[in-house]
Amino acid sequence: MTSAGDLMLAAQGLLLDFDGPVCSVFAGWAACDVAAHLRDRIAKQGVDVRPVDVESDPLAILVWIGERHPDLVESVETWLCLAEESAVRTAEPANYSDALIRSSFRSGRPVAIVSNNSAGAIRLYLESRDLLRYVAVISGREFARPDLMKPHPNSLCVAADGLNLSPHDCLLVGDSVTDVVAAKSVSARSVGYANRVEKVQKLADAGADAVVTTLEPLALAVAGD
């Protein structure tokens, strides 16, 4: 397996997933509580939410609504965008994420965020960390189109196009199997960021070109380039 640092140096552009590699979005407002908030709102529309009664991922609830109750997807999308924008105000940065973004930019490798989270929430977070100037493209969730979320490669293709690069010339850093699957589908190299120990094998099995438990080797590779 190629080292993460070598993959970073070989890339012409950096694609960063948001929740995980950049920050923990729901550190201050737990994802399970956001999911419960969405269920309450959906239930008030007369929908039986028992099929997602134990679902702790708000994005999974959005996908479920898109599949089962498409007439409500715009409303749920709007509620989720507002919840994410609130949540990022107490998000916790991932170690070395700020340094990686700045160092990649300064090394001549443009940075894009490719995320299933909303672009508005991503922008708010980047502004709060004084990082927006270092990010060329924010490719967040397409409004009311949960079917285009990763593992669909839409956000990667939009980001690479915005960087004037092909996905093949970019490196994706993501913390989930869906990130790796999306990267492989468009021939982008990927580094799996295992921010929890149980993710190491899952990301390797999914086909990540390298797996790291810290972003330090990526940040150091471009800092000295």
C-alpha positions in Angstrom: 0.0 0.0 0.0 1.4 3.4 -1.0 2.0 5.8 1.9 -0.5 8.6 2.5 2.3 11.2 2.2 3.3 9.9 -1.2 -0.3 9.9 -2.4 -0.6 13.5 -1.2 2.5 14.6 -3.0 1.4 12.9 -6.2 -2.0 14.6 -6.2 -2.7 17.8 -8.1 -5.7 18.6 -6.0 -7.1 17.7 -2.6 -10.7 16.6 -2.1 -11.7 16.6 1.6 -14.8 15.0 3.1 -16.2 17.4 5.7 -17.7 15.5 8.7 -14.6 13.6 10.0 -11.5 14.8 8.1 -12.3 18.5 8.6 -14.3 18.5 11.8 -16.8 16.6 13.9 -20.0 18.3 12.8 -22.2 17.0 15.6 -19.8 17.3 18.5 -21.9 19.8 20.3 -25.3 18.7 19.1 -25.3 14.9 18.8 -26.3 13.4 15.5 -28.9 11.2 17.3 -30.5 14.3 18.7 -30.6 15.9 15.3 -32.2 12.7 13.9 -34.8 12.8 16.7 -35.5 16.5 15.8 -36.1 15.5 12.2 -38.4 12.6 13.2 -40.5 14.9 15.3 -41.0 17.4 12.5 -41.8 14.6 10.0 -44.3 13.0 12.4 -46.1 16.3 12.6 -46.7 16.0 8.8 -48.7 12.8 9.5 -45.9 10.4 8.5 -45.3 7.2 10.4 -41.7 7.4 11.4 -41.4 4.0 13.1 -39.3 2.6 10.3 -36.6 5.1 11.3 -37.4 5.2 15.0 -33.9 4.0 16.0 -32.0 5.7 13.2 -29.2 8.0 14.6 -27.9 9.4 11.4 -29.9 12.5 10.1 -28.6 12.0 6.6 -30.1 8.4 6.6 -33.5 9.9 7.5 -33.2 12.3 4.6 -32.4 9.4 2.2 -35.4 7.5 3.7 -37.7 10.5 3.1 -36.4 10.8 -0.5 -37.2 7.2 -1.2 -40.5 6.8 0.7 -42.0 10.3 0.9 -40.5 12.4 -1.9 -43.2 15.0 -1.5 -41.6 15.9 1.8 -38.0 15.9 0.8 -37.7 19.6 0.2 -39.1 20.4 3.7 -36.9 17.8 5.4 -33.9 19.1 3.4 -34.6 22.6 4.6 -34.9 21.5 8.3 -31.7 19.5 8.0 -29.8 22.4 6.5 -30.8 24.6 9.4 -29.9 21.9 11.9 -26.4 21.5 10.3 -25.8 25.3 10.3 -26.6 25.3 14.0 -24.5 22.2 14.7 -21.3 23.5 13.0 -21.2 26.4 15.5 -20.0 23.8 18.1 -18.2 21.5 15.7 -14.7 20.3 16.8 -11.8 20.5 14.3 -10.0 17.3 13.4 -6.4 17.4 14.5 -4.2 18.7 11.6 -7.2 19.5 9.4 -6.6 23.3 9.4 -2.9 22.7 8.7 -3.6 20.3 5.9 -5.9 22.7 4.2 -3.5 25.6 4.4 -0.5 23.6 3.5 -2.1 22.0 0.5 -3.2 25.4 -0.8 0.3 26.9 -0.3 1.9 24.0 -2.1 -0.1 24.7 -5.2 -2.7 21.9 -4.7 -6.1 23.5 -4.6 -8.6 22.2 -2.0 -12.2 21.3 -2.4 -14.7 20.1 0.2 -16.8 17.1 -1.1 -19.5 16.3 1.4 -23.0 14.9 2.1 -23.4 17.9 4.4 -25.0 21.1 3.2 -22.8 23.8 1.5 -24.2 26.5 3.8 -23.0 24.7 6.9 -19.6 24.0 5.4 -19.2 27.6 4.5 -20.1 28.8 8.0 -17.6 26.4 9.6 -14.8 27.4 7.2 -15.5 31.1 7.8 -15.3 30.5 11.6 -11.9 29.0 11.2 -10.6 31.5 8.7 -10.2 28.7 6.2 -12.6 29.8 3.4 -9.8 31.6 1.6 -7.9 28.4 1.2 -10.8 26.3 -0.2 -11.5 26.8 -3.9 -14.7 24.7 -4.1 -17.4 23.6 -1.7 -19.3 20.7 -3.2 -21.9 19.9 -0.7 -25.2 18.0 -0.8 -27.4 18.9 -3.7 -30.6 20.4 -2.4 -33.4 17.9 -2.1 -31.4 15.3 -4.0 -30.3 12.7 -1.4 -29.9 10.2 -4.2 -26.8 12.2 -5.3 -25.0 11.9 -2.0 -21.9 9.7 -1.7 -21.3 6.9 -2.6 -22.7 8.6 -5.8 -19.6 10.4 -7.2 -21.6 13.6 -8.1 -19.9 15.8 -5.4 -16.4 14.6 -6.5 -17.1 15.3 -10.1 -18.4 18.8 -9.4 -15.4 19.5 -7.2 -12.8 18.2 -9.6 -14.5 20.2 -12.5 -14.4 23.3 -10.3 -10.7 22.8 -9.7 -10.2 22.3 -13.5 -8.8 18.8 -12.8 -10.0 15.3 -13.6 -10.9 13.2 -10.5 -8.0 10.9 -11.4 -5.6 13.8 -10.6 -7.2 14.3 -7.2 -6.8 12.7 -3.8 -9.9 12.2 -1.7 -9.5 12.0 2.1 -12.6 10.6 3.7 -13.6 8.7 6.8 -16.3 6.4 5.5 -16.6 3.5 3.1 -18.9 5.6 0.9 -16.1 8.0 0.4 -13.8 5.3 -0.9 -16.5 3.8 -3.1 -17.2 7.2 -4.6 -13.5 7.8 -5.3 -13.0 4.4 -6.9 -16.0 4.9 -9.2 -14.2 7.9 -10.8 -10.6 6.6 -10.6 -9.6 9.1 -7.9 -7.0 7.9 -5.3 -8.2 7.8 -1.7 -6.9 8.0 1.8 -9.2 6.5 4.4 -9.1 8.6 7.6 -9.9 6.2 10.5 -10.8 8.5 13.2 -12.1 5.5 15.1 -10.2 2.3 15.4 -13.0 0.1 14.1 -12.8 2.0 10.8 -9.2 0.9 9.9 -10.1 -2.5 8.5 -13.4 -1.3 6.9 -11.6 1.4 4.9 -8.8 -0.9 3.9 -11.3 -3.6 2.8 -13.2 -1.0 0.8 -10.1 -0.4 -1.3 -8.6 2.8 0.1 -5.1 3.4 -1.3 -3.9 4.2 2.2 -5.4 4.3 5.7 -4.3 6.8 8.4 -5.5 7.4 12.0 -4.2 11.0 11.9 -3.9 13.6 9.2 -0.4 14.5 10.3 1.5 12.6 7.5 -0.6 14.4 4.9 -0.1 17.8 6.4 3.6 17.3 6.8 4.1 15.9 3.3 2.8 19.1 1.6 4.2 21.5 4.3 7.7 20.5 3.2 7.0 20.4 -0.5 
